[in-house]
Every structure is written in structure tokens, then in C-alpha cells.
């Protein structure tokens, strides 16, 4: 399947398609590696306010499609998530497509989110070697949890007293500043971005006597993140309980519980492995703050 190749196409050779739902069967077959972009597909169908747009190379829709999901972030500019065919070869044609398409603005702020490590060399060559951009590259691992293990985890009882409650963060005006303060990459525009996420995506918080002490949410590129617990409330099971509540909500919405953590963060890896998450593959993040 493809769209009319004679129609005007300012982002050639990538062509915008009407909805990510058209790609559902293709993305499903690429699981578990495609967990985050699968979530974006469902999120964009149910929450158009997120502004996620979908493109495929040459407008083709087939098991061999190169898929790009993109949206504008208030803090990091254009954010791109990419799903490639499982056995894709990085040909010169593929490189030229990413390098020259107007879909990718290599001169202004952008974030390439959770790029499969197999593709990282391609974007390293484009953004750093050829464009000369001073780009931050974060090597990460992607993790997910199987439905069976998630169900077992979510059935664990919480052993907190009556002063502790678990609630979504959506209606809490303090949640934005709470999460932004706990995130090391917070910058101008982050609070505005978080406001949009909390308005439209699942989240969970742990409250002690009405005080928010631990929180987490689903990020715009489809992964669990922004987890933060106040220092004096750590090692009490609150972060684990926040994860549990969020995973329950994700499963209700038929979303895939998945996340990215930096390779060097052994503490985070051990925490997630204790919950039941397993590493699926290596990914990288490419962050560029614009030409100086």
C-alpha cells in the first residue's frame, strides 16, 4: 500500500500518512523492540492534542516500511522516533533520505529518541560528522516487562498505612514542578511540556498526608519515565508502588510497559530488573540544542 506519489510532498522522500493506526499491524510484528512507537501509535489515535505526525519512506506501507513519528517539544524542539524493518540495510539511498528530507531539520533543536543502536552510526555520520553539530549522545538500553510478569507484579499488595495514597498526577498543580525538579535534563520549556503530558497521558503519584513524595508518567515518545522520589522518602517502596499503579493503567489502555535507561545507571537497571523488566535491545538518544 502507498499513497499518491504525484501529490505535492514537501518532506520527500518521506511522505506523511493520515494516521499511525494504518501502521498497527506492521508495528505489532516488530515488538518488543517497537514498544515505544507502538504506544505512540495508540496515543496519537486517542490524543491528537499531542501533535504526533506519521511518515513513511516514499509513502509505502508494508513490512519493509521505514516509519518516522515526530512531534514538537516545548523544551527540545522536534522529537523523532524511528522504526526500521527488522533486517534493514543502511544503503546510500537510506542515508540520503534522512540527510536531505525537509522532515529533518538538522540545524535547529531536535531529539532523536530511542534510536535502535543498529541505526546509530547513520545518525552519528549525519548529525556530527557531516553537519558538524555538537550533539549529546546518550547510550541506553530498552526494557520491557511481559504481560504475565506485569500481572504478577501488579497483584502485589501495598503495605502502607492509611496516610499513604496512590493517585494520578493529572489534577495536581504541584506535579509539574515536582517532576521537573527531579529530572536532570530539565531546561526552558520542560514545565510546559510536562503540563501537556500530564493533561493527556497516564501518570501516578504517591502521597503521604497529602504531600506528593514520588511520581512517574508516560513520556511523549511512549516510554515510562521522569520517575522521582523525594530523598527523605526513598527506600520505602514508594517508587515501586508508583510503577505498579502506572503499569496497571498502561495495561488497561493496551499500552506496552517499556522504558529506556542509560547504560551506566546500574542502580536503575537493578531496580527495574527486580520489578521484572528485561532488556530487549540497545538504543541511543541524540540531543542537539541548535547552532550556536
Beta strands, then each sheet from edge to edge (+ up, - down):
strand 1: 14-17
strand 2: 53-57
strand 3: 67-73
strand 4: 77-83
strand 5: 110-116
strand 6: 136-144
strand 7: 164-167
strand 8: 203-208
strand 9: 211-218
strand 10: 224-229
strand 11: 258-262
strand 12: 278-288
sheet 1: 1+ 2- 3+ 4- 5- 12+ 6- 11+
sheet 2: 7+ 8- 9+ 10-
end
